Amino acid sequence: MRTLVVFTLDAQRYAVHLPVVSRVIRAVEIARLPKAPAIVLGVINVHGQIVPVVDVRTRFGLPRRELEPGDQFVLARAGSRNVALVVDFVSGIVDCPEESIVALEQVAGGVEYVAGIAKLADGVTLIHDLETFLSLDEKKSLDRALAKRKA
């Protein structure tokens, strides 16, 4: 059984595995981070920790839009880094049997950042692979931008 946090972007449902999620918060103002990779909108302060805010829309080729009052941040681990994913809203947590998850290779090869597809009672949901969400170049660029912010 896999437990997923399900969220929506432009009427499409996505999910991340619950163990990588620390919590969901209401969207707050984002401080710009000069020289950050294009996917990073800026940073927020979460209890004294500076957390990069990642634009999931950009990663999946969706049109970028301004933050709206109902938007939420999913605070999660992307590899070794904490990030805030901007989502329209989190619809909930679901338990998904292993047999209901289809490996992406079985459906479409070469799709990046997606770990699989969950077949749920009310439709399909794309499962994010946060381990590979930031490319190596994006990680390095983000590290440099964060280091300059501290300096």
PyMOL commands that set and color helices and strands:
alter all, ss='L'
color gray80, all
select helices_A, chain A and resi 18-20+56-59+98-100+104-107+130-132+136-150
alter helices_A, ss='H'
color red, helices_A
select strands_A, chain A and resi 2-9+12-17+21-26+40-46+49-54+72-78+81-87+89-96+101-103+114-120+123-128
alter strands_A, ss='S'
color yellow, strands_A
deselect
rebuild
show_as cartoon
